[in-house]
Amino acid sequence: MTSKTASTILSALLFAGAGLAFSPAALAAPVATGTVAGLPDFADLVDRVGPAVVNIRTTERVRLGQGGAGAGGDEEMQEFLRRFFGGQMAPRGRRGAPQQQQEEEQVQRGVGSGFIISEDGYVLTNAHVVEGADEVTVTLTDRREFKAKVLGADRRSDVALLKVEGRNLPFVRTGDSNKIRVGEWVIAIGSPFNLENTVTAGIISAKQRDTGEYLPLIQSDVAVNPGNSGGPLINMRGEVIGINSQIATLSGAYNGISFAVPIDEVLRVSDQIRKTGKVTRGRLGVQISEVTRDVAESLGLGRARGAEVAMVEPGGPADKAGVKVGDIILKFNGADIEKSTDLPRQVGASAVGSRANVSVWRRGSQIELPVTIVELQEEKSPGARPTPKKPAPEQAPNALGLHVSDLSAAQKRDLKIDAGVMVDAAEGRAASAGIRQGDMVLQMNNVEITGAAQFNGLVARLDPKKPVALLVRRENASQYLVIKPRS
């Protein structure tokens, strides 16, 4: 076979088959996998939004010559590490300065960012940016400066509302943080390290990230550093969807993860501040914890959901409604509680004095309880802690590894509990589950514990192959601890 013949056969195999003819160009084209878009250009977006983003400088009056001028250094550094609050430390007074030379002086406390939301001068920023400030100065991109009045600040949401006296000021539009999508492009504008009007870009990494704060935050990989705090997180439509508030860092500088307060919560808080000068939230009067999978299975819930009631404030709304320690709150006003952190957010958003329905899981069944919402305040701490007894040397623990004793009527009254036993010692499986001396066992597998004899009798009849859920009280809070069977 000549090379020309072989080439002809190869061409026939490649470009003909099943009665169809293919061109070399068609074979060379890649398979379409979807629309390929170029990287976004943020220039027009920055031109449109940038003028409404402001630099915020705060100062405070300190008395020179006293250690108090710089005494808060450690606390401020911790705040810096946690919330990247940029700024200078207040200088200490001169050592040995005569008392008569001591005087007050305005010193720069910090630098942050903010943004104007109305043409008549309302400005949003973080509460921690203006906290403790005696004077706040707002600077626009065109170099105009205004002295700002702090109308109010809410530490729980980290939102503050300021007012400057101006007219026809540039302002931003706000979006809907409930409609954001993971993966969409966003930008931040602010004053990192006092470098004003700095723009950084990235994508939304998560929509409702729990960080231990009162509300879920927007997580992104937008570069945010000291001084960005209080600035806007902006989507590609030029809408503000959040206030940059925190970063996850060990060094105090950006490590690839930043958090923003969702704009929906920001506006809810700022509207209250504008109308009343303060923020009010609803309260149930309970302490709660997460429901684990083991606890859910032991209590017959099927899957981990809801909020476990660890403590009920005596005389509080939940107490009056009949909520008890050990209940699992599954719904609030018909809305599912998937995670324990869902509950305080829903309760907090309720109007003070309003009526709500709470659905709780108690001893294998769901109960509906009506409750009247009151205003959020500091929780009260009930009761003193009784002293456990020392077990006799010859006394063996029960099958779970526990030595328990009865609580007196006076102890129950002081602790504001109806039943339970004191853990005098914990060994074996009970100790491995986290139960300690001094704990009190209130329930076991949905059964209320009325005394030591009853508890030990129930333990003796347990199936050793099944896990056991104990409702355990420690200090002023309670939680379920699951003792697993022997392997």
C-alpha positions as CSV (number, residue, x, y, z in Angstrom):
1,M,0.0,0.0,0.0
2,T,1.4,3.4,-1.0
3,S,1.5,6.3,1.4
4,K,-1.0,8.1,-0.9
5,T,-3.5,5.1,-0.7
6,A,-3.1,4.9,3.1
7,S,-3.8,8.6,3.4
8,T,-6.9,8.3,1.3
9,I,-8.3,5.4,3.5
10,L,-7.5,7.3,6.7
11,S,-9.3,10.4,5.4
12,A,-12.3,8.2,4.6
13,L,-12.4,6.7,8.1
14,L,-12.1,10.1,9.7
15,F,-14.6,12.2,7.7
16,A,-17.3,9.8,6.6
17,G,-19.6,7.4,8.4
18,A,-23.3,6.6,8.8
19,G,-24.0,8.4,5.6
20,L,-22.9,11.8,7.0
21,A,-19.9,13.9,6.0
22,F,-17.9,15.9,8.5
23,S,-15.4,18.7,7.8
24,P,-12.0,18.8,9.6
25,A,-13.0,22.1,11.1
26,A,-16.1,20.6,12.7
27,L,-14.1,17.8,14.3
28,A,-11.5,20.3,15.6
29,A,-14.2,22.4,17.4
30,P,-14.4,21.8,21.2
31,V,-17.6,20.4,22.7
32,A,-19.8,23.2,24.0
33,T,-20.1,23.1,27.8
34,G,-22.0,26.3,28.4
35,T,-21.6,30.0,28.0
36,V,-18.1,31.2,28.7
37,A,-18.1,34.7,30.1
38,G,-15.1,37.0,30.5
39,L,-14.1,38.4,33.9
40,P,-16.2,41.4,35.0
41,D,-15.1,45.0,34.6
42,F,-15.8,46.9,37.8
43,A,-14.8,50.3,36.6
44,D,-18.3,51.7,35.7
45,L,-19.6,50.2,39.0
46,V,-17.0,51.9,41.1
47,D,-17.6,55.2,39.2
48,R,-21.2,55.0,40.1
49,V,-21.0,53.8,43.7
50,G,-17.6,55.1,44.9
51,P,-18.6,58.7,45.6
52,A,-21.1,57.6,48.3
53,V,-18.5,55.6,50.2
54,V,-16.9,57.7,53.0
55,N,-13.9,57.6,55.2
56,I,-14.7,57.8,59.0
57,R,-12.2,59.1,61.5
58,T,-12.9,59.1,65.2
59,T,-11.3,60.9,68.1
60,E,-11.6,60.8,71.8
61,R,-10.7,63.2,74.6
62,V,-7.9,61.8,76.9
63,R,-6.3,63.3,79.9
64,L,-2.5,63.5,79.3
65,G,-0.3,62.4,82.1
66,Q,-2.6,59.7,83.3
67,G,-2.1,56.0,82.6
68,G,-5.8,55.8,81.5
69,A,-4.9,57.4,78.2
70,G,-3.4,54.2,77.0
71,A,-4.6,51.7,79.6
72,G,-7.0,50.1,77.1
73,G,-4.2,48.9,74.8
74,D,-4.7,45.2,75.4
75,E,-8.4,45.4,75.0
76,E,-8.1,47.5,71.8
77,M,-5.6,45.0,70.3
78,Q,-8.0,42.2,71.0
79,E,-10.7,44.2,69.2
80,F,-8.3,44.8,66.4
81,L,-7.6,41.1,66.0
82,R,-11.3,40.2,66.1
83,R,-12.8,43.1,64.1
84,F,-9.8,44.6,62.4
85,F,-10.5,48.1,63.9
86,G,-7.8,50.3,62.3
87,G,-6.4,53.3,64.0
88,Q,-3.8,54.7,66.4
89,M,-3.5,54.0,70.1
90,A,-4.0,57.0,72.4
91,P,-0.6,58.2,73.5
92,R,0.3,57.9,77.1
93,G,1.1,61.0,79.2
94,R,4.7,62.0,79.8
95,R,6.1,60.3,82.8
96,G,6.6,62.6,85.7
97,A,4.6,65.4,84.2
98,P,3.4,67.9,86.9
99,Q,-0.3,67.5,87.9
100,Q,-1.1,71.1,86.9
101,Q,0.1,70.3,83.3
102,Q,-2.3,67.5,82.8
103,E,-5.0,68.5,80.4
104,E,-7.5,67.0,77.9
105,E,-6.4,66.5,74.3
106,Q,-8.2,65.2,71.2
107,V,-6.4,62.1,69.9
108,Q,-7.2,60.0,66.9
109,R,-8.9,56.8,68.0
110,G,-9.4,54.9,64.8
111,V,-10.2,54.9,61.0
112,G,-13.0,53.1,59.4
113,S,-15.4,53.3,56.5
114,G,-19.1,53.9,55.8
115,F,-21.6,54.8,53.1
116,I,-24.3,57.4,52.6
117,I,-27.8,56.0,52.1
118,S,-29.7,59.3,51.5
119,E,-29.1,62.6,49.8
120,D,-29.7,64.4,53.1
121,G,-26.8,62.8,54.9
122,Y,-27.7,59.5,56.7
123,V,-24.6,57.3,56.9
124,L,-24.3,53.7,57.9
125,T,-21.2,52.1,59.4
126,N,-20.3,49.5,62.1
127,A,-21.1,50.1,65.7
128,H,-17.5,49.2,66.7
129,V,-16.1,51.9,64.4
130,V,-17.7,54.7,66.4
131,E,-17.9,53.1,69.8
132,G,-16.4,55.3,72.5
133,A,-15.7,58.2,70.1
134,D,-16.2,61.8,71.2
135,E,-16.0,63.1,67.7
136,V,-16.7,61.5,64.3
137,T,-15.5,63.0,61.0
138,V,-16.8,61.9,57.7
139,T,-14.8,62.5,54.5
140,L,-16.2,62.1,51.0
141,T,-14.2,61.3,47.9
142,D,-14.3,64.9,46.8
143,R,-12.5,65.8,50.0
144,R,-15.5,67.5,51.7
145,E,-15.5,66.9,55.4
146,F,-18.5,66.8,57.8
147,K,-18.8,66.4,61.6
148,A,-21.2,63.5,62.1
149,K,-23.7,62.9,64.9
150,V,-24.1,59.3,66.1
151,L,-27.8,58.8,66.1
152,G,-27.5,55.3,67.6
153,A,-25.5,52.1,67.6
154,D,-26.4,48.4,68.1
155,R,-23.6,46.2,69.3
156,R,-25.5,42.9,68.7
157,S,-25.7,43.5,64.9
158,D,-22.7,45.8,64.8
159,V,-24.6,48.6,63.0
160,A,-24.5,52.4,63.7
161,L,-26.4,55.2,62.0
162,L,-24.8,58.6,61.6
163,K,-26.1,61.9,60.3
164,V,-24.2,64.7,58.6
165,E,-25.7,68.1,57.7
166,G,-25.6,68.2,53.9
167,R,-27.8,68.3,50.8
168,N,-27.7,66.6,47.5
169,L,-25.1,64.1,48.7
170,P,-24.2,61.1,46.6
171,F,-25.9,57.9,48.0
172,V,-26.0,54.2,47.4
173,R,-28.9,51.9,46.6
174,T,-29.5,49.0,48.8
175,G,-30.3,45.5,47.6
176,D,-31.9,42.3,49.0
177,S,-29.5,40.2,50.9
178,N,-32.0,37.3,50.8
179,K,-31.6,37.1,47.0
180,I,-27.8,36.8,46.9
181,R,-26.2,33.7,45.5
182,V,-23.1,31.8,46.4
183,G,-20.5,32.4,43.7
184,E,-21.7,35.8,42.5
185,W,-19.2,38.7,42.2
186,V,-19.0,41.4,44.8
187,I,-16.7,44.3,45.6
188,A,-15.8,46.2,48.7
189,I,-14.8,49.8,48.9
190,G,-13.2,51.4,52.0
191,S,-10.1,52.7,53.7
192,P,-7.9,49.8,54.6
193,F,-4.8,51.0,56.5
194,N,-6.2,54.5,55.9
195,L,-5.8,54.2,52.2
196,E,-9.1,55.9,51.1
197,N,-11.3,54.7,48.3
198,T,-9.6,51.3,47.9
199,V,-11.6,48.8,45.8
200,T,-11.2,45.0,46.2
201,A,-13.2,42.2,44.5
202,G,-14.2,38.6,45.1
203,I,-17.2,36.3,45.3
204,I,-19.7,35.3,47.9
205,S,-18.5,32.2,49.7
206,A,-21.5,31.5,51.9
207,K,-24.8,33.2,52.6
208,Q,-25.6,32.5,56.2
209,R,-22.4,31.8,58.1
210,D,-22.8,31.4,61.8
211,T,-19.9,33.0,63.7
212,G,-21.3,33.1,67.2
213,E,-22.9,36.5,66.6
214,Y,-26.5,37.4,66.9
215,L,-27.2,37.0,63.2
216,P,-25.9,35.0,60.2
217,L,-23.2,36.8,58.2
218,I,-22.4,36.9,54.5
219,Q,-19.0,35.3,53.9
220,S,-16.9,36.3,50.9
221,D,-13.3,36.2,49.8
222,V,-13.1,40.0,49.1
223,A,-9.9,41.4,50.6
224,V,-10.8,43.3,53.7
225,N,-8.3,44.8,56.1
226,P,-8.1,47.3,59.1
227,G,-10.0,50.4,58.0
228,N,-12.4,48.6,55.7
229,S,-14.7,48.0,58.7
230,G,-18.1,49.7,58.1
231,G,-17.7,49.9,54.3
232,P,-20.2,48.4,51.8
233,L,-20.3,45.0,50.2
234,I,-21.7,45.7,46.7
235,N,-23.2,43.4,44.0
236,M,-22.8,43.8,40.3
237,R,-25.9,45.9,40.1
238,G,-24.4,48.5,42.3
239,E,-26.5,47.6,45.3
240,V,-25.2,47.4,48.8
241,I,-25.9,43.9,50.2
242,G,-24.0,44.1,53.4
243,I,-21.6,46.0,55.7
244,N,-18.1,44.6,56.0
245,S,-17.7,43.8,59.7
246,Q,-15.3,41.0,60.5
247,I,-12.5,38.8,59.2
248,A,-11.3,35.3,60.2
249,T,-7.7,35.9,61.1
250,L,-4.9,34.9,63.5
251,S,-2.7,37.8,62.6
252,G,-5.1,40.8,62.4
253,A,-4.7,41.0,58.6
254,Y,-6.7,39.5,55.7
255,N,-6.4,35.7,55.4
256,G,-9.0,35.1,52.6
257,I,-12.2,35.1,54.6
258,S,-14.3,38.2,55.4
259,F,-17.8,38.7,56.8
260,A,-20.5,41.3,56.2
261,V,-23.7,42.0,58.1
262,P,-26.7,41.4,55.7
263,I,-28.2,44.7,54.5
264,D,-31.8,43.5,55.4
265,E,-30.8,43.3,59.1
266,V,-28.9,46.6,58.8
267,L,-31.9,48.5,57.4
268,R,-34.2,46.9,60.1
269,V,-31.8,48.1,62.8
270,S,-31.2,51.6,61.3
271,D,-34.9,52.2,60.8
272,Q,-35.5,51.6,64.5
273,I,-32.6,53.9,65.4
274,R,-33.9,56.6,63.2
275,K,-37.4,56.4,64.7
276,T,-36.6,55.8,68.4
277,G,-32.9,56.2,68.9
278,K,-32.5,52.6,70.0
279,V,-33.1,49.0,68.9
280,T,-35.6,46.7,70.7
281,R,-35.7,42.9,70.2
282,G,-38.0,40.2,71.4
283,R,-37.1,37.7,74.1
284,L,-38.3,34.3,75.3
285,G,-36.3,34.0,78.4
286,V,-34.5,30.7,77.6
287,Q,-30.9,29.5,77.1
288,I,-30.6,27.1,74.3
289,S,-28.0,24.7,72.7
290,E,-27.7,22.7,69.5
291,V,-29.5,19.4,69.1
292,T,-27.0,16.6,68.2
293,R,-27.8,13.6,66.1
294,D,-27.4,11.3,69.0
295,V,-29.8,13.3,71.1
296,A,-32.3,13.5,68.3
297,E,-32.2,9.7,67.8
298,S,-32.5,9.1,71.5
299,L,-35.5,11.4,71.9
300,G,-37.3,10.1,68.8
301,L,-36.9,13.2,66.7
302,G,-35.5,11.2,63.8
303,R,-32.9,13.9,62.7
304,A,-31.0,16.7,64.4
305,R,-33.1,19.8,64.4
306,G,-34.5,22.5,66.7
307,A,-33.1,24.2,69.7
308,E,-32.6,22.4,73.0
309,V,-33.8,24.4,76.0
310,A,-30.9,24.5,78.5
311,M,-32.4,27.0,81.0
312,V,-35.7,28.7,81.5
313,E,-35.7,32.1,83.2
314,P,-38.0,32.0,86.2
315,G,-41.0,34.2,85.6
316,G,-40.0,34.9,82.0
317,P,-42.2,34.6,79.0
318,A,-41.2,30.9,78.3
319,D,-41.7,30.0,81.9
320,K,-45.2,31.5,81.9
321,A,-46.0,29.7,78.7
322,G,-45.0,26.3,80.2
323,V,-41.7,25.8,78.3
324,K,-39.5,23.4,80.4
325,V,-35.8,22.5,80.5
326,G,-35.1,19.7,78.1
327,D,-37.8,20.7,75.6
328,I,-36.8,20.9,72.0
329,I,-38.2,24.0,70.3
330,L,-39.1,22.9,66.7
331,K,-41.1,25.9,65.4
332,F,-41.6,29.5,66.3
333,N,-44.8,31.0,64.9
334,G,-45.0,28.2,62.3
335,A,-41.4,28.7,61.1
336,D,-39.1,25.7,61.4
337,I,-36.1,25.9,63.7
338,E,-33.5,23.9,61.9
339,K,-30.5,25.1,63.9
340,S,-30.5,26.5,67.4
341,T,-29.3,29.9,66.1
342,D,-32.5,30.3,64.1
343,L,-34.5,30.8,67.3
344,P,-33.0,34.0,68.7
345,R,-33.1,35.6,65.3
346,Q,-36.8,34.9,64.8
347,V,-37.7,35.8,68.4
348,G,-35.5,39.0,68.2
349,A,-37.4,40.1,65.1
350,S,-40.7,39.8,66.8
351,A,-42.5,42.9,68.1
352,V,-42.4,43.4,71.9
353,G,-45.8,42.5,73.4
354,S,-46.8,40.3,70.4
355,R,-48.2,36.8,70.8
356,A,-46.4,33.8,69.3
357,N,-46.8,30.1,69.2
358,V,-43.9,27.8,70.2
359,S,-43.9,24.2,69.1
360,V,-41.8,22.0,71.5
361,W,-40.9,18.3,71.5
362,R,-41.4,16.8,74.9
363,R,-41.3,13.2,75.9
364,G,-42.1,11.8,72.5
365,S,-44.8,14.3,71.4
366,Q,-45.1,17.8,70.0
367,I,-46.9,20.4,72.1
368,E,-48.1,23.9,71.1
369,L,-47.5,26.7,73.6
370,P,-48.7,30.3,73.3
371,V,-46.1,32.9,74.5
372,T,-46.1,36.7,74.9
373,I,-42.8,38.3,73.6
374,V,-41.1,40.7,75.9
375,E,-38.1,43.0,75.4
376,L,-34.7,41.5,75.3
377,Q,-32.5,42.2,78.3
378,E,-29.8,40.6,80.4
379,E,-30.7,37.1,81.4
380,K,-31.0,36.4,85.1
381,S,-28.9,33.7,86.8
382,P,-30.9,31.4,89.1
383,G,-29.9,29.5,92.1
384,A,-26.9,28.3,94.0
385,R,-25.1,25.0,93.4
386,P,-25.4,22.3,96.1
387,T,-22.4,20.3,97.2
388,P,-22.2,16.7,96.0
389,K,-21.8,13.9,98.6
390,K,-18.8,11.6,98.8
391,P,-19.8,8.0,97.9
392,A,-18.9,5.3,100.4
393,P,-15.8,3.3,99.4
394,E,-17.8,0.0,99.3
395,Q,-20.6,1.6,97.2
396,A,-20.5,0.5,93.5
397,P,-21.7,2.9,90.7
398,N,-24.8,1.9,88.7
399,A,-24.5,0.4,85.2
400,L,-23.9,3.8,83.7
401,G,-21.0,4.5,86.0
402,L,-22.8,7.1,88.2
403,H,-23.1,7.6,91.9
404,V,-26.2,9.8,92.6
405,S,-28.1,11.1,95.6
406,D,-31.4,12.9,96.3
407,L,-31.8,16.6,96.2
408,S,-33.6,18.2,99.2
409,A,-36.8,20.2,98.7
410,A,-34.9,23.4,99.6
411,Q,-32.2,22.6,97.1
412,K,-34.8,22.1,94.3
413,R,-36.5,25.3,95.3
414,D,-33.2,27.3,95.2
415,L,-32.3,25.7,91.8
416,K,-35.9,26.3,90.6
417,I,-36.3,22.7,89.4
418,D,-39.0,20.2,90.1
419,A,-37.0,17.0,90.1
420,G,-33.5,15.5,89.6
421,V,-30.6,13.8,91.4
422,M,-27.1,15.0,92.2
423,V,-24.1,13.3,90.6
424,D,-21.8,12.5,93.4
425,A,-19.2,10.7,91.2
426,A,-19.0,9.7,87.5
427,E,-16.9,6.8,86.2
428,G,-16.7,4.7,83.1
429,R,-19.1,5.4,80.3
430,A,-20.8,8.4,82.1
431,A,-17.4,10.1,82.6
432,S,-16.6,9.5,78.9
433,A,-19.8,11.1,77.9
434,G,-18.8,14.3,79.8
435,I,-20.8,13.9,83.0
436,R,-19.0,15.3,86.1
437,Q,-19.3,15.4,89.8
438,G,-21.8,18.1,90.8
439,D,-24.0,17.8,87.7
440,M,-27.7,17.1,88.2
441,V,-29.6,14.5,86.1
442,L,-33.1,15.8,85.4
443,Q,-34.3,13.3,82.8
444,M,-33.3,10.0,81.2
445,N,-34.8,9.0,77.8
446,N,-37.7,11.4,78.2
447,V,-38.5,10.1,81.8
448,E,-38.4,12.7,84.6
449,I,-36.0,11.7,87.4
450,T,-37.7,12.0,90.8
451,G,-35.1,10.4,93.1
452,A,-32.0,8.3,93.4
453,A,-33.8,5.0,93.9
454,Q,-36.0,5.6,90.9
455,F,-33.1,6.6,88.7
456,N,-31.0,3.6,89.7
457,G,-34.0,1.3,89.1
458,L,-34.5,2.7,85.6
459,V,-30.8,2.3,84.9
460,A,-30.9,-1.4,85.9
461,R,-33.6,-2.0,83.3
462,L,-31.8,-0.3,80.4
463,D,-30.9,-2.2,77.3
464,P,-27.0,-2.2,77.3
465,K,-27.0,-2.2,73.5
466,K,-28.8,1.1,73.1
467,P,-27.6,4.7,73.8
468,V,-29.0,6.6,76.7
469,A,-29.9,10.3,76.7
470,L,-29.6,12.1,80.0
471,L,-30.7,15.7,80.5
472,V,-27.9,17.1,82.7
473,R,-27.8,20.4,84.5
474,R,-24.5,22.1,85.1
475,E,-24.3,25.5,86.8
476,N,-27.2,27.5,85.3
477,A,-27.7,25.6,82.0
478,S,-28.8,22.1,81.0
479,Q,-28.1,19.9,78.0
480,Y,-28.6,16.4,76.8
481,L,-25.5,14.1,77.1
482,V,-25.7,10.7,75.3
483,I,-24.0,7.7,76.9
484,K,-23.2,5.2,74.2
485,P,-23.4,1.4,74.6
486,R,-20.2,-0.6,75.3
487,S,-18.4,-1.5,72.1
